[in-house]
Amino acid sequence: MRINGVKLLAAIVAAISLVAASAASATRVLELVEGAYESLLADVVLPATAAGFVTLPPCSTCPPTSLGVGAETVYLIENAAVPFADFVDAAAAVTASGRARRAAVYVFYDLETKRVTRLVLDDFDAG
């Protein structure tokens, strides 16, 4: 009878160990390194130079905030990377055509430095 008790105890310890091991491996910690804002093009002030600031309201009732851009910032129109000058020209063309409220700017930035990593122009009316 004592042998059956030891086997039962061993089985319980093994089961608890398996549960504890699977619970430990299931724990994942994600560290956010990038933040993002989304705004209508009409509400965004784009940088005047490639080493300037982009200014936008983080929410519809928030005061505008400015984030720095620099040589490390990537500019995209839809999904295509473009030089800074082409990005600004495309945004100006969308605005001049009266579609600034039908286009969005997505601003991705480093949470630690508050520097812009990517600026994305999304023209909703583009084919």
C-alpha positions in Angstrom: 0.0 0.0 0.0 2.9 2.3 0.8 4.3 1.9 -2.8 0.9 3.0 -4.3 1.0 6.1 -2.0 4.5 7.0 -3.2 3.5 6.5 -6.8 0.4 8.7 -6.3 2.6 11.4 -4.6 5.1 11.2 -7.4 2.3 11.5 -10.0 0.9 14.6 -8.2 4.3 16.2 -8.0 4.9 15.5 -11.7 1.6 17.0 -12.7 2.2 20.2 -10.6 5.6 20.5 -12.2 4.2 20.3 -15.7 1.5 22.9 -14.9 4.1 25.2 -13.3 6.5 24.8 -16.3 3.8 25.5 -18.9 2.5 28.5 -17.0 6.1 29.9 -16.7 6.8 29.5 -20.4 3.4 31.1 -21.3 4.3 34.4 -19.6 5.4 36.9 -22.2 6.5 40.5 -21.5 6.2 42.9 -24.4 8.2 46.1 -24.2 6.8 48.9 -26.2 9.5 50.9 -28.0 7.5 52.9 -30.4 4.4 55.0 -30.1 2.1 56.3 -32.9 -0.3 59.1 -33.6 -2.8 59.3 -36.4 -4.2 62.6 -37.7 -5.8 64.2 -40.7 -3.4 65.9 -43.0 -5.3 69.1 -42.5 -4.5 69.0 -38.8 -0.8 68.4 -39.2 2.0 70.9 -39.6 4.8 69.1 -41.4 8.5 69.9 -40.8 9.9 72.7 -42.9 13.2 70.9 -43.1 14.4 67.4 -42.7 15.7 68.4 -39.3 12.6 70.1 -38.0 9.4 69.2 -36.1 6.1 67.7 -37.0 3.2 69.2 -35.0 -0.2 67.5 -34.5 -2.9 67.1 -32.0 -2.6 63.6 -30.3 -6.4 63.5 -30.0 -9.4 65.6 -31.1 -9.5 67.6 -27.9 -5.8 67.6 -27.1 -3.4 70.5 -27.6 -0.9 70.0 -30.4 2.4 68.3 -29.7 5.6 68.6 -31.6 8.0 65.7 -32.3 11.5 66.0 -33.9 12.4 64.5 -37.2 15.9 64.0 -38.4 18.2 62.0 -40.8 16.9 58.7 -39.3 13.3 59.5 -40.1 11.8 57.4 -42.9 9.1 59.1 -45.1 6.5 56.9 -46.7 3.7 57.6 -49.2 1.3 54.7 -48.7 4.0 51.9 -48.4 6.7 53.4 -50.5 9.7 55.1 -49.0 10.5 58.5 -50.5 12.9 61.4 -49.8 11.8 64.1 -47.5 11.2 66.6 -50.3 9.0 64.2 -52.2 6.9 63.6 -49.1 6.4 67.3 -48.5 5.5 67.8 -52.2 3.0 65.0 -52.1 1.4 66.4 -49.0 1.2 69.8 -50.5 -0.4 68.4 -53.7 -3.1 66.6 -51.6 -3.7 69.8 -49.7 -3.9 71.9 -52.8 -6.4 69.6 -54.4 -8.7 70.1 -51.4 -8.3 66.6 -50.1 -6.4 67.3 -46.8 -9.4 66.1 -44.8 -9.4 62.9 -46.9 -5.8 62.0 -46.1 -4.1 60.9 -42.9 -0.6 61.3 -41.5 0.7 58.5 -39.3 3.5 59.5 -37.0 5.6 56.8 -35.4 8.1 57.8 -32.8 10.6 56.4 -30.3 9.0 56.4 -26.8 12.3 57.1 -25.1 13.7 59.9 -27.3 10.4 61.2 -28.7 12.0 61.4 -32.1 10.0 60.5 -35.2 11.0 57.2 -36.8 8.5 57.2 -39.6 6.0 59.6 -41.2 3.4 58.0 -43.4 1.0 59.9 -45.8 -2.2 58.0 -46.6 -4.3 59.6 -49.3 -7.7 57.9 -49.0 -8.7 59.0 -52.5 -5.6 57.7 -54.3 -6.3 54.8 -56.6 
